[in-house]
Amino acid sequence: MKYVSTRGNAPAQSFSQILLGGLAPDGGLYLPDVYPHFSDADLEAMRGMSYPDLAFTVLSRFADDIPADDLRALVNKTYTPAVYGYGRPDSDYSQITPIRTLEPGLHILELSNGPTLAFKDMAMQLLGNLFEYALNKAGRDINILGATSGDTGSAAEYAMRGKKNVKVFMLSPKEGMTRFQQAQMYSLQDANIHNLVIRGVFDDCQDMVKAVSNDLEYKEKYRIGAVNSINWARVSAQVVYYFKAYFAVTKTNKDKVSFSVPSGNFGNVCAGHIAKQMGLPVDKLIVATNENDVLDEFFRTGVYRPRGSAQTYHTSSPSMDISKASNFERFIADVTARNYAQVAELWSAVDKGQSFDLKAAGLMDKVAAYGMVSGKSTHADRMETIRDVWERYGVMVDPHTADGIKVGMEHREPGTPLVCLETALPAKFEDAIEESLGCKPERPAVLENLEALPQRFEVLDVNVQAIKDLIARHAND
């Protein structure tokens, strides 16, 4: 399989070639030139597979240049209860991503049983093992540059901490993340982990990561790689749990399922879109946003209008406080029928702080054909949903998952199972839970005194050159 850039001006490469690099040289994101497809017979054979077997089956279609025995070993090393056994005490950790049924036809897909209690662990733990494997084979090292709005950073750092030949430079906004999220990252004392706290919002962090990655000379000199969902391996690993959830809530491949996905950077729901293109019988993909509703505005109006940092709200679901969704570019590439020149033109406008209008371009019928719908949630909605789910089902959910449930219920249809994707455990968002329920959420014993641990980080302004200089100082430590 070959991978091409969404902007059409980069050479086609293999999975292993794009694994360590992040953005394509032309600033675009990598996609398979053609999505692999599972037949009905394939789906039947996959039904009932364990998570490692299912992951191998899906990922082997994407990473066909990694020897099968090596890929299976990496998958088996990653997806074990020893790695994904930190979640709810009554979870079936053997399932890796167990389904929690609230009522017939309404489910939560538990994705937060990993070491940082967030869905990002599902892909990031595999990415850490893939990086180590690829670097060992190539005899090289890498400096990972990433941005986080709350959970990507800790998931990446826990996946990469202590790994040979890997350094992590993670940018996070000074305001917005919870104390728990900050402590998860900043308390790490591993020498290969560097936390850079930016006096700005997540979009500033993400823009600086892209600016560094687009300096091709610097990127090559300092061996810059990416772990954000701009990295294709991240997205491909997330595809797996859509298949797992589908098989868990259906009896035959004639059944359809809708998924409600809390959305900020569009990576998680993009994985669902890809699963659907691969033949998974998905009905609706429900894009749930918070007050930062750029994506909801697009699906309602056809206008994609990223906001500046001054217009990005700090909310009680902070991991979704994003106004420029990187992975959206991959979806638009499909909407345009892989018209890469058109995608490059659209994102040229976005990169200049402008908007684009696909309704005016006559493309909204194609958007609708992919089965995506959307909605938004407010702070009051989140608090009410957390209370309602707790009172009706005895299940505590975090505010992001509450966004997904609230919007998902607005689009729920009789006879079609609705699976709401869990974002994180409530323990990461104590203030929101206390406001809604009047009590503190439980947390794993190993994280009891997390906020009291010594913290290590550097504070920087929104300045690309300052980031470059810092990486240059530490890159060869």
C-alpha angles and dihedrals in degrees: 000000000000128000124217134191121256087231095052100227104101131080118264111256142182127257092259092049093055096037097089101031111066110194121041116248090257092056094257131119124253122250132172109265086232127011114242113242133217118212124217088261090052091051091050091053090049094051108104095017118141115251094257092050092047091047091051092048093052099038095046087066090057102034098044092147093064111086109255094238091051093048092048090051091051092049093047091048091052107041105058133120087246088068098033102040103099101091136087113345092234096050122119097237091185087072091057089206105034123189117237111202114211094180134335108305095008119094144163118218105218107222100155105081094104127104095276095041094238136106091247088077090069092072102019097063089055091045090055091054092044091051093050091048094048095044093050091051092048095041092228142112135231140210109213116209118192145158127219137193091194119306109033092067098055092041091052094046094048089049094048103033113125094002116144118252094009129110122179125210107185123187119205132172117257092230132038107043119103122251089250092053092048093047093050089060106029096047092063109109098186110133093228093058121087119181114199114192111204126208091229143054130291093268089059089053092048093047091053092050089053092046092054091045091050091056092087096185092052092042092055095043094051097033096237118194135175138229100176116106088270080083107091093214089062093055095043091054090052091055089070098069093054088062091045093052093045093054091045095058102035136064101202137022089247090073120094127212132199122215126205112205127189101228137200111133093020094234097117096048090041087061088055090050090052092048088055092050088052091060104271108147098240119165106189133002105206114206108208117194134176125222088306088078104167091128094046089051090053096051090047099044110013091241118122105200115168113200128223124249091267089060097047110104125220104228141174088258094056099168086070095050091116128124100181112055110204098196092052087084090067092054093047089052087061093044090056090049089248095306091161095180089057091049090051089051093049093049092045085065092046092051088055091054094258132126134233132214119217092179089062088046090055095242103116092096087060090048090052091048090066090063099238121149129169149199142172137235132208131210090261090051091052094050091048093047093049089052094045095050090047095048097042101038107014090238122130116213133186121245095259092052087047089057088054095048094047094051093038092056090054089060098036115129127199113257096019116098113235118212116193113202115230114229103189143335117275090243089079092060107044097155093056093047093048091050092050103036105017093236139084120254120242118254132195112275092241089064099044098114098026097130092053094059119106112268131215123196144124125233118220138173123243093279124133094199091054089055091049092049093050093050090048090054094052104028095093099034 
